[in-house]
């Protein structure tokens, strides 16, 4: 068990009283799942864009040899 200084305990009590005793409302399960699914979709899109930029940065997919002019 950790022992905290009296000043820290008093500050915690002051913050608790200043911010109120009611915890924030929790969203319902369906809204929570919908929000998480939206976040996952956004993260997937962001990841795909980062991969495109990284591939472009490394010139992946482009040829390093030049075609000879045969005319």
Secondary structure as UniProt FT lines:
FT   HELIX           6..19
FT   HELIX           29..58
FT   TURN            59..61
//
